[in-house]
Amino acid sequence: MAHENYSGVLLIGDPHVEGRIPGFRKDDYPLVVLEKLSWCIETAREQNLLSVLLGDLFHVPRDNQNWLLCQLLNLFETPVYGIYGNHDCRENQLNEHDTLSILIQAGKYHLLSDETPWRGKMQGRPVLIGGTSWGKKLPKSLEIDPCEETPLAIWVSHHDLIVPGYEEQGHYKPYEIKGVDYVINGHIHRRLEDVVKGQTTWVTPGNIVRRSRSDASRAHVPSVLKLEVTGEGWQRSVIEVPHRPFDEIFHAEVQDDSEQGLPSAFISGLAELQTRRTDSGAGLKLFLEKNLTQFQAAVADEVRKLASEVSHHVD
């Protein structure tokens, strides 16, 4: 597909492809997430959109199963662009030991950065798409050759932004990036309100798959963001990704009462451990979260480290 044939961009949030079943999901997560990603890529192809991933293609940076990598190599037949997230790299920066580097070296995944943006035309208008991966510094402005026509510009990022609903976890305040119309941020797994700073609108679309059993995950609707070029600029819409109801893909939480009729963290956590033997050790993690508060911080930290070693769980 020639660059001039694209009508816009399809922005795909945090697939977290993994060979294990995470959290308390009861379906075949590895196949389900690949099906969702395949649906996104096919939708982009059908609608003449450039596929752009917002980071965290993988959930673990290394030692991913060969069959997963083969599936992705086959899936990325048409150009796929994106950045890397914190789950894609073990050492806070992507290197040759991380699985994503194989897709990049194979020419299947094109890494966006300040130095390597996508440039082309969409609907006859010049477009630039840049990106800032995890741990990298976001730009202050877009440098454009004064001899060139000013492009419509999108930037993708993977950062802990301070946005409505994520204020306590966030570290970076949105600001105007001169020359950039939209910053589309991954990393945050649920859709949150926009933040407008001058010319630049910061968007948090959420991801395409629900990994954890939580109220936020229950409320989230897996979707992708479509930005299409028109005569006036960008036309924005949300496309829902096919998915099953929350209760069909997650085990229900085990509820046990103590003799006094009040919920017991220890009893319910132990029952969860016995009932749900998850690949990622989520039952153990939940049990510890409910019960470690009764111990000193140093002791609790040591228990968490031991649990992490046992379950090989990567947060």
Secondary structure, DSSP 4 states (H G I P E B T S, - for coil): --GGG--EEEEE----B-SS--TTB-S-HHHHHHHHHHHHHHHHHHTTEEEEE-S-SBSSSS---HHHHHHHHHH--S-EEE---TTT-SSSS--TTSHHHHHHHTTSEEEP-SSS-EEEEETTEEEEEEEE-TTSPPPSB----TTSPPPEEEEEE---B--TT-TTT--B-----BT-SEEEE-S--S-EEEEEETTEEEEE---SS--S-SHHHHH---EEEEEEEETTEEEEEEEEPP---HHHHBPPPP--B-TTSSB-HHHHHHHHHHH---TT-HHHHHHHHHHGGGS-HHHHHHHHHHHHHHHT---
